[in-house]
């Protein structure tokens, strides 16, 4: 392909308010490059990872907005940390639920990604591709374990790749009654996933109860494979993040 044939894609996304969009994206570290009031409202922002354009759709409901784009980056964790630092500096908070919000980075089969949802409900899927496909559930074992792993993987993707925790909860709850026959490492990770889903649904009491159940699972005497050890470490990290998030929620709910 010649240089004359090269190009780039610039998403043009709907929004309720140009000013609302600009405030949010500038708090992330994006630079406003253009703003138009007439004949129609329009705005552009730019960041080293992407350029985005916005037009106003006044009747837009963020909960019913299905606009999204995937942004591939070289180091997804570095981008996530940069966004969080900028949000803390400019807004003194990192929104985890509602509109806008930013999810934690998660390892999926094809990439490691996080989801950025703006005030109008547009979703930016920001990720770094794996060199080779990875499993998020772990190696197969018995037929029952295989069934459970399939449900776990589906729920994991719904919660962390599709931003649909309600559907993820239904999928995981359908197999949890048979969890006794599932290997302990997967039971442990499933409990943490379900607790995190409860928190995403603003069901903090359920999340705390699920975390108590997880604490009863001991893996110390097990001989884990390298893959299982890595997956359990990832779950442990999410558990610590969940504990911190629940503690922050409790502080916010305390009366002055």
Phi, psi and omega per residue, in radians:
X1 nan 2.320 -3.139
X2 -1.388 2.867 3.128
X3 -1.069 -0.579 -3.141
X4 -1.164 -0.349 -3.109
X5 -1.637 -0.109 -3.118
X6 -1.309 2.789 -3.138
X7 -2.921 -3.019 3.081
X8 -2.568 2.745 3.140
X9 -1.752 2.313 3.091
X10 -2.098 1.898 3.120
X11 -1.114 2.419 3.030
X12 -2.006 1.893 -2.953
X13 -1.965 2.598 3.120
X14 -1.358 2.747 3.065
X15 -2.667 2.803 3.094
X16 -1.418 -0.592 -3.073
X17 -2.616 2.242 3.102
X18 -1.095 -0.749 -3.115
X19 -1.109 -0.702 3.115
X20 -1.087 -0.754 3.121
X21 -1.111 -0.801 -3.111
X22 -1.097 -0.735 3.126
X23 -1.029 -0.784 -3.095
X24 -1.183 -0.873 -3.071
X25 -1.195 -0.562 3.064
X26 -1.210 -0.543 3.082
X27 -1.190 -0.363 3.083
X28 -1.460 -0.305 -3.097
X29 1.960 0.070 3.060
X30 -1.288 2.674 3.090
X31 -1.837 2.291 3.040
X32 -1.293 2.210 -3.126
X33 -1.932 -0.280 -3.119
X34 -2.848 2.482 3.056
X35 -2.548 2.270 -3.093
X36 -2.252 2.364 3.124
X37 -1.781 -0.586 -3.114
X38 -2.372 2.579 0.063
X39 -1.352 -0.256 3.051
X40 -2.450 2.652 -3.111
X41 -1.317 2.344 -3.045
X42 -2.716 2.561 3.132
X43 -2.643 2.707 3.137
X44 -2.313 2.469 3.052
X45 -2.295 2.757 -3.098
X46 -2.479 2.519 3.107
X47 -2.529 2.753 3.104
X48 -0.930 -0.427 -3.111
X49 -1.587 -0.338 -3.057
X50 -2.994 2.786 2.955
X51 -2.054 2.334 -3.094
X52 -2.247 2.482 3.074
X53 -2.073 2.621 -3.106
X54 -2.342 2.435 3.004
X55 -2.174 2.712 -3.039
X56 -1.552 2.282 3.003
X57 -2.224 1.668 -2.912
X58 -1.063 -0.549 -3.111
X59 -1.549 0.191 -3.069
X60 -1.123 2.268 3.036
X61 -1.844 2.002 -3.102
X62 -0.934 -0.601 -3.118
X63 -1.229 -0.315 -3.132
X64 -1.970 0.242 3.121
X65 -1.578 2.082 -3.115
X66 -1.880 0.273 3.116
X67 -1.259 2.346 3.135
X68 -2.731 2.833 3.002
X69 -2.616 2.667 3.128
X70 -1.778 2.301 3.120
X71 -2.094 1.994 3.114
X72 -1.502 2.291 3.134
X73 -2.246 2.806 -3.111
X74 -1.284 -0.585 -3.090
X75 -2.472 1.651 -3.039
X76 -1.128 -0.615 -3.133
X77 -1.177 -0.633 3.109
X78 -1.148 -0.710 3.113
X79 -1.130 -0.772 3.130
X80 -1.036 -0.833 -3.130
X81 -1.094 -0.687 3.118
X82 -1.093 -0.783 3.117
X83 -1.088 -0.780 -3.111
X84 -1.123 -0.738 3.114
X85 -1.083 -0.708 3.137
X86 -1.185 -0.713 3.100
X87 -1.101 -0.766 3.110
X88 -1.058 -0.753 -3.095
X89 -1.174 -0.677 -3.008
X90 -1.675 -0.473 -3.088
X91 -2.200 -0.153 3.141
X92 1.138 0.380 3.102
X93 -2.756 2.745 3.043
X94 -2.096 1.795 -3.060
X95 -1.190 2.210 -3.100
X96 -1.899 -0.239 -3.141
X97 -2.457 2.708 3.080
X98 1.472 -2.649 -3.101
X99 -2.288 2.005 0.054
X100 -1.496 3.013 3.035
X101 -2.807 2.838 3.081
X102 -2.379 2.225 -3.108
X103 -1.567 2.894 3.050
X104 -1.264 2.660 3.028
X105 -1.162 2.454 3.138
X106 -2.380 2.556 3.066
X107 -1.491 2.078 3.029
X108 -1.887 3.087 -3.082
X109 -1.056 -0.689 -3.029
X110 -1.722 -0.374 -3.084
X111 -2.806 3.057 2.930
X112 -1.905 2.209 -3.022
X113 -2.567 2.847 2.901
X114 -2.315 2.859 -3.108
X115 -2.028 2.268 3.059
X116 -1.916 2.090 3.117
X117 -1.934 2.147 -3.077
X118 -1.542 3.098 -3.061
X119 -1.037 -0.388 -3.128
X120 -1.687 0.029 3.100
X121 1.593 0.062 3.040
X122 -1.205 2.428 -3.120
X123 -1.943 2.182 3.009
X124 -1.822 2.030 3.090
X125 -1.639 1.923 -3.018
X126 -1.959 2.079 -3.023
X127 -2.637 2.912 3.055
X128 -2.114 2.160 -3.109
X129 -1.182 2.488 3.012
X130 -1.328 2.665 3.077
X131 -1.131 -0.557 3.103
X132 -2.512 2.618 3.136
X133 -0.962 2.485 -3.141
X134 -2.117 2.710 3.058
X135 -1.620 2.411 3.062
X136 -1.720 -0.187 -3.093
X137 -1.796 -0.493 -3.112
X138 1.843 3.124 -3.081
X139 -1.209 2.593 3.102
X140 -1.278 2.722 -3.133
X141 -2.391 -1.908 3.098
X142 -1.366 2.989 3.099
X143 -1.059 -0.753 3.126
X144 -1.100 -0.750 3.129
X145 -1.129 -0.676 3.133
X146 -1.104 -0.735 3.103
X147 -1.084 -0.759 -3.135
X148 -1.134 -0.732 -3.135
X149 -1.092 -0.675 3.114
X150 -1.096 -0.735 3.106
X151 -1.165 -0.725 3.114
X152 -1.036 -0.819 -3.112
X153 -1.116 -0.698 3.100
X154 -1.113 -0.813 3.137
X155 -1.111 -0.683 3.127
X156 -1.046 -0.806 -3.141
X157 -1.161 -0.721 3.131
X158 -1.086 -0.708 -3.104
X159 -1.297 -0.755 -2.960
X160 -1.844 -0.378 3.131
X161 -1.841 -0.570 -3.089
X162 -1.808 -0.136 -3.128
X163 0.982 0.821 -3.119
X164 -2.291 1.204 -3.075
X165 -1.118 -0.525 -3.136
X166 -1.105 -0.786 3.109
X167 -1.185 -0.682 3.118
X168 -1.046 -0.712 3.137
X169 -1.077 -0.752 -3.135
X170 -1.096 -0.746 -3.127
X171 -1.110 -0.822 -3.093
X172 -1.226 -0.669 -3.138
X173 -1.128 -0.435 -3.124
X174 -1.215 -0.338 -3.109
X175 -2.035 -0.176 -3.093
X176 -1.046 -0.604 3.122
X177 -1.033 -0.430 3.138
X178 -1.727 0.363 -3.011
X179 -1.247 -0.298 -3.097
X180 -1.066 -0.486 -3.105
X181 -1.560 0.040 -3.082
X182 -1.658 2.468 3.112
X183 -0.918 2.515 -3.054
X184 -0.965 -0.751 -3.129
X185 -1.013 -0.678 3.137
X186 -1.291 -0.646 3.073
X187 -1.059 -0.734 3.123
X188 -1.061 -0.841 -3.102
X189 -1.209 -0.606 3.115
X190 -1.155 -0.675 3.103
X191 -1.105 -0.713 3.114
X192 -1.184 -0.719 3.102
X193 -1.058 -0.793 -3.115
X194 -1.144 -0.638 3.092
X195 -1.131 -0.720 3.134
X196 -1.147 -0.695 3.095
X197 -1.077 -0.735 3.104
X198 -1.036 -0.723 3.114
X199 -1.136 -0.704 3.108
X200 -1.082 -0.517 3.121
X201 -1.546 0.119 -3.133
X202 1.121 0.577 3.092
X203 -1.890 1.239 -2.989
X204 -1.191 -0.593 3.104
X205 -1.121 -0.726 3.101
X206 -1.133 -0.680 3.126
X207 -1.077 -0.752 3.135
X208 -1.129 -0.706 3.118
X209 -1.115 -0.737 3.126
X210 -1.153 -0.642 3.101
X211 -1.153 -0.610 3.072
X212 -1.105 -0.718 3.119
X213 -1.125 -0.704 3.126
X214 -1.086 -0.649 -3.102
X215 -1.120 -0.310 3.130
X216 -1.453 -0.159 -3.128
X217 -1.598 2.091 -3.135
X218 -1.872 2.218 3.129
X219 -1.913 0.028 -2.983
X220 -1.113 -0.515 -3.087
X221 -1.613 -0.008 -3.095
X222 -1.548 2.591 3.017
X223 -1.692 1.803 -3.056
X224 -1.617 2.526 3.015
X225 -1.243 2.919 3.132
X226 -1.048 -0.692 3.132
X227 -1.157 -0.789 3.123
X228 -1.103 -0.698 3.136
X229 -1.070 -0.766 3.127
X230 -1.098 -0.787 -3.103
X231 -1.154 -0.657 3.099
X232 -1.177 -0.682 3.084
X233 -1.063 -0.725 3.093
X234 -1.074 -0.724 3.126
X235 -1.154 -0.704 3.106
X236 -1.043 -0.723 3.125
X237 -1.098 -0.753 3.123
X238 -1.143 -0.633 3.120
X239 -1.091 -0.752 3.107
X240 -1.122 -0.701 3.095
X241 -1.117 -0.679 -3.141
X242 -1.155 -0.736 3.089
X243 -1.032 -0.753 -3.141
X244 -1.142 -0.704 -3.130
X245 -1.153 -0.736 3.125
X246 -1.148 -0.672 3.100
X247 -1.120 -0.720 3.111
X248 -1.120 -0.692 3.108
X249 -1.101 -0.723 3.132
X250 -1.099 -0.686 3.117
X251 -1.125 -0.685 -3.139
X252 -1.175 -0.527 -3.077
X253 -1.491 -0.177 -3.137
X254 -1.197 2.374 3.085
X255 -1.161 2.570 3.122
X256 -1.183 nan nan
